[in-house]
Amino acid sequence: MPLDIPAGACDCHVHVFGPARQYAFDPARTYTPADASLTELVSRHRELGISRTVIVQPSPYGADNSCLLDALAELGDAGRGVAVIDDTISDAALADMHRAGVRGVRVNLETAGEHDPAVARRKLRQAAERVAPLGWHVQTFTNLATFAALADSLSELPTALVVDHFGRAQASLGPAQSGMDRLLDAVAAGHVYVKLSAPYRISREPDYADVTPLARALIDANPDRVLWGTDWPHPGSAAGGPLSVDGITPFRQEDNRRALSRCLEWAETPERVRKIMTDNPERLYGF
């Protein structure tokens, strides 16, 4: 039975993989995933009562967005995408992506191991300037220290900025940890959205109990700038084991129903649930 969530509820962070025989992986990838089909994803969302989906381009495909775009074609108006682009992409290709439902571009600093604030700032600005004419946003996967070093320049970006996975804060250190104040201030000022996604990336406690203070601090800072996502099918380093390129890196086994109910607990009130699950995704992704 679906949980008590509002109409138009959105999972703002998922990935689709494969089939591997059809979509080639980037030779420079850090891991090789198994197949995780759109059909399986839609089935899981139906069980949860989720009707909208944001597919984020995963790192194993690099800047080849073919799998993402084909999935969006199947989802139609219920789907939006966040792509990865490089310097070779044309304006015409970006326009085609927009028509397909892409509304953002991802700059993955964490997987690439890029923690130099100057380089990170340049990459974010280049991406933002390229996609601002389309009304897209820039999404980044980075750690809290790198974010804090960038915080003073965020208001200068010509697009909205979305921060993945709690900004990679360490749940065990709580809301008072170094750099968390910069993320909270940026959320409060409306300069960034933050995704309450993949708590297993920042916590080792049962049921990720120590994530609750972080989640509630972010929601309290500005419930209009908070999103939620499952990170399905929980790929890459999320599984907790070594990454493999030559073999298959297994997905992490997570209870997605519990992930959703956990978010409802963090939100505390129906009004905040509606903002996080429906209103904020509508505004950012243009559903």
C-alpha positions as CSV (number, residue, x, y, z in Angstrom):
1,M,0.0,0.0,0.0
2,P,1.4,3.5,-0.9
3,L,2.4,5.7,1.9
4,D,0.5,8.9,2.7
5,I,2.3,11.2,0.2
6,P,0.9,14.1,-1.9
7,A,-0.2,13.8,-5.5
8,G,2.6,14.3,-8.0
9,A,5.3,13.1,-5.5
10,C,8.7,13.0,-7.1
11,D,11.8,10.9,-6.6
12,C,14.5,13.5,-7.5
13,H,17.5,11.2,-7.7
14,V,17.6,7.9,-9.5
15,H,19.7,6.2,-12.2
16,V,19.0,3.8,-15.0
17,F,21.6,1.4,-16.4
18,G,21.6,-0.8,-19.4
19,P,21.2,-3.1,-21.1
20,A,25.0,-3.1,-21.3
21,R,24.9,-4.6,-24.8
22,Q,23.1,-1.5,-26.0
23,Y,24.7,1.4,-24.0
24,A,28.5,1.6,-23.9
25,F,30.2,2.5,-20.7
26,D,32.9,5.3,-20.5
27,P,36.4,3.7,-20.7
28,A,37.4,6.1,-17.9
29,R,34.7,5.0,-15.5
30,T,35.5,4.0,-11.9
31,Y,33.1,1.0,-11.8
32,T,30.9,-1.2,-14.0
33,P,27.3,-1.5,-12.8
34,A,24.8,-4.3,-13.5
35,D,21.6,-3.5,-15.5
36,A,18.9,-1.6,-13.7
37,S,16.0,-1.1,-16.1
38,L,13.4,1.7,-16.3
39,T,10.7,-1.0,-16.1
40,E,11.9,-2.1,-12.7
41,L,12.2,1.5,-11.5
42,V,8.7,2.4,-12.6
43,S,7.4,-0.7,-10.9
44,R,9.1,0.3,-7.6
45,H,7.8,3.8,-7.8
46,R,4.3,2.6,-8.4
47,E,4.5,0.5,-5.2
48,L,5.5,3.6,-3.3
49,G,2.9,5.9,-4.9
50,I,5.5,8.0,-6.7
51,S,4.4,9.4,-10.0
52,R,7.3,11.6,-11.1
53,T,10.9,10.8,-11.6
54,V,14.2,12.6,-12.1
55,I,16.9,10.5,-13.7
56,V,20.5,11.6,-13.1
57,Q,23.2,10.7,-15.5
58,P,25.5,8.3,-13.7
59,S,29.3,8.5,-13.9
60,P,29.9,5.1,-15.8
61,Y,28.3,6.6,-18.9
62,G,30.5,9.8,-18.9
63,A,29.0,12.4,-21.2
64,D,27.1,9.9,-23.4
65,N,23.5,10.5,-22.3
66,S,21.9,8.0,-24.7
67,C,20.5,5.7,-21.9
68,L,19.1,8.7,-20.0
69,L,17.4,10.2,-23.1
70,D,15.8,6.9,-24.1
71,A,14.5,6.5,-20.6
72,L,13.0,10.0,-20.7
73,A,11.3,9.3,-24.0
74,E,9.5,6.4,-22.3
75,L,8.6,8.4,-19.2
76,G,7.1,11.3,-21.1
77,D,5.8,14.1,-19.0
78,A,6.4,12.1,-15.8
79,G,10.1,12.3,-16.2
80,R,12.9,14.8,-16.1
81,G,16.7,14.4,-16.5
82,V,20.0,15.8,-15.3
83,A,22.7,15.2,-17.9
84,V,26.4,15.3,-18.0
85,I,28.0,17.4,-20.8
86,D,31.5,18.1,-22.1
87,D,33.0,20.9,-24.2
88,T,32.1,19.2,-27.5
89,I,28.4,19.4,-27.1
90,S,26.6,21.7,-29.5
91,D,23.8,24.2,-28.8
92,A,21.5,22.1,-31.0
93,A,22.2,19.0,-29.0
94,L,21.4,20.9,-25.8
95,A,18.2,22.1,-27.3
96,D,17.3,18.5,-28.2
97,M,18.0,17.5,-24.6
98,H,15.7,20.2,-23.4
99,R,12.9,19.0,-25.6
100,A,13.5,15.5,-24.2
101,G,13.0,16.7,-20.6
102,V,16.5,17.4,-19.4
103,R,16.5,20.3,-16.9
104,G,19.9,20.3,-15.4
105,V,23.6,19.4,-15.8
106,R,25.7,17.5,-13.3
107,V,29.2,18.3,-12.2
108,N,30.4,15.3,-10.3
109,L,33.4,16.5,-8.3
110,E,33.4,13.8,-5.6
111,T,33.6,10.7,-7.9
112,A,36.4,12.5,-9.9
113,G,38.3,13.3,-6.6
114,E,38.3,17.0,-7.4
115,H,38.6,18.9,-4.2
116,D,40.5,22.0,-5.3
117,P,38.1,24.9,-4.7
118,A,39.5,26.9,-7.6
119,V,39.0,24.1,-10.1
120,A,35.6,23.3,-8.7
121,R,34.5,26.9,-8.9
122,R,35.6,27.1,-12.5
123,K,33.8,23.9,-13.5
124,L,30.6,25.0,-11.9
125,R,30.7,28.4,-13.5
126,Q,31.5,27.0,-17.0
127,A,28.6,24.5,-16.7
128,A,26.2,27.2,-15.4
129,E,27.1,29.7,-18.1
130,R,26.5,27.0,-20.8
131,V,23.1,25.9,-19.6
132,A,21.7,29.2,-18.2
133,P,20.1,30.2,-21.5
134,L,18.0,27.0,-21.3
135,G,16.8,27.8,-17.8
136,W,18.5,24.7,-16.4
137,H,20.3,24.3,-13.1
138,V,23.7,22.8,-12.1
139,Q,23.8,19.9,-9.8
140,T,27.0,18.9,-8.0
141,F,28.2,15.9,-6.0
142,T,30.9,17.2,-3.7
143,N,31.9,17.1,0.0
144,L,31.1,19.6,2.7
145,A,34.6,21.1,2.9
146,T,34.7,21.8,-0.9
147,F,31.3,23.3,-0.8
148,A,32.2,25.5,2.2
149,A,35.2,26.8,0.2
150,L,32.8,27.7,-2.7
151,A,30.0,29.2,-0.7
152,D,30.9,32.8,-1.0
153,S,30.7,32.7,-4.8
154,L,27.5,30.7,-5.2
155,S,25.3,33.8,-5.5
156,E,27.3,34.8,-8.6
157,L,26.2,31.7,-10.6
158,P,23.6,32.4,-13.3
159,T,21.7,29.2,-12.5
160,A,20.3,27.5,-9.4
161,L,22.7,25.0,-7.8
162,V,21.6,21.6,-6.5
163,V,23.8,19.8,-3.9
164,D,23.6,16.0,-3.8
165,H,23.4,13.7,-0.8
166,F,23.4,16.1,2.1
167,G,26.5,17.8,0.8
168,R,28.4,14.7,2.0
169,A,28.2,15.9,5.6
170,Q,29.3,13.3,8.2
171,A,26.1,12.4,10.0
172,S,28.0,11.3,13.2
173,L,29.3,14.9,13.6
174,G,25.9,16.5,13.6
175,P,24.7,19.9,12.4
176,A,27.6,21.7,14.2
177,Q,30.3,20.1,12.1
178,S,32.7,22.3,10.2
179,G,31.3,23.6,6.9
180,M,27.7,22.7,7.7
181,D,26.9,26.3,8.6
182,R,27.8,27.3,5.1
183,L,25.5,24.8,3.6
184,L,22.7,25.8,5.9
185,D,23.2,29.5,5.2
186,A,23.2,28.9,1.4
187,V,19.9,26.9,1.7
188,A,18.4,29.6,3.9
189,A,19.3,32.3,1.4
190,G,17.8,30.3,-1.4
191,H,21.1,30.0,-3.3
192,V,21.0,26.2,-3.4
193,Y,18.7,23.2,-3.2
194,V,19.9,20.2,-1.3
195,K,18.9,16.6,-1.8
196,L,18.0,14.4,1.2
197,S,19.2,11.3,-0.7
198,A,21.4,8.3,0.0
199,P,21.8,8.6,3.8
200,Y,24.0,5.5,3.6
201,R,26.7,7.6,2.0
202,I,27.1,9.6,5.2
203,S,26.0,7.3,8.1
204,R,26.9,4.0,9.5
205,E,24.2,3.8,12.2
206,P,21.2,1.4,12.0
207,D,18.4,3.0,10.0
208,Y,20.8,6.0,9.6
209,A,19.4,7.5,12.9
210,D,22.2,10.1,13.1
211,V,21.1,11.6,9.8
212,T,17.8,12.9,11.3
213,P,19.4,16.0,12.9
214,L,21.1,17.0,9.6
215,A,17.9,16.5,7.6
216,R,15.8,18.5,10.0
217,A,18.4,21.3,10.2
218,L,18.3,21.6,6.4
219,I,14.5,21.5,6.2
220,D,14.3,24.1,9.1
221,A,16.7,26.3,7.2
222,N,14.4,26.5,4.2
223,P,11.8,23.9,3.3
224,D,11.4,25.5,-0.1
225,R,14.9,24.4,-1.1
226,V,14.9,20.7,-0.1
227,L,14.4,17.7,-2.4
228,W,14.2,14.0,-1.8
229,G,15.6,11.0,-3.7
230,T,16.2,7.3,-3.3
231,D,19.5,7.1,-5.3
232,W,18.0,3.9,-6.8
233,P,19.5,1.4,-7.7
234,H,22.1,2.5,-5.1
235,P,25.2,2.1,-7.3
236,G,29.0,2.5,-7.1
237,S,30.6,3.2,-3.7
238,A,27.2,3.1,-2.1
239,A,27.5,-0.7,-1.9
240,G,30.3,-0.3,0.5
241,G,32.7,-2.7,-1.2
242,P,35.6,-2.2,-3.7
243,L,34.7,-0.7,-7.1
244,S,35.4,-2.9,-10.1
245,V,35.8,-2.0,-13.7
246,D,36.5,-5.4,-15.1
247,G,33.8,-7.1,-13.1
248,I,30.4,-6.0,-11.9
249,T,30.2,-3.7,-8.8
250,P,27.0,-4.8,-7.1
251,F,24.2,-2.4,-6.1
252,R,23.5,-1.8,-2.4
253,Q,20.4,-3.5,-1.1
254,E,18.1,-0.8,0.4
255,D,14.5,-0.7,1.6
256,N,13.1,2.1,-0.6
257,R,9.8,2.2,1.2
258,R,11.7,2.8,4.4
259,A,13.7,5.5,2.7
260,L,10.4,7.3,1.8
261,S,8.9,6.9,5.3
262,R,12.1,8.2,6.8
263,C,11.8,11.4,4.7
264,L,8.2,11.8,5.9
265,E,9.5,11.6,9.5
266,W,12.2,14.2,8.8
267,A,9.6,16.6,7.3
268,E,7.3,16.3,10.3
269,T,4.3,18.2,8.9
270,P,2.1,17.6,5.8
271,E,2.9,21.0,4.5
272,R,6.6,20.3,4.5
273,V,6.1,16.9,3.0
274,R,4.2,18.6,0.1
275,K,7.0,21.1,-0.4
276,I,9.7,18.4,-0.5
277,M,7.9,15.8,-2.5
278,T,5.8,17.9,-4.9
279,D,6.1,21.7,-4.9
280,N,9.9,22.0,-5.0
281,P,10.4,19.4,-7.8
282,E,7.6,21.1,-9.8
283,R,9.4,24.5,-9.5
284,L,12.9,23.2,-10.2
285,Y,12.3,20.6,-12.9
286,G,9.2,22.2,-14.6
287,F,6.8,19.4,-14.2
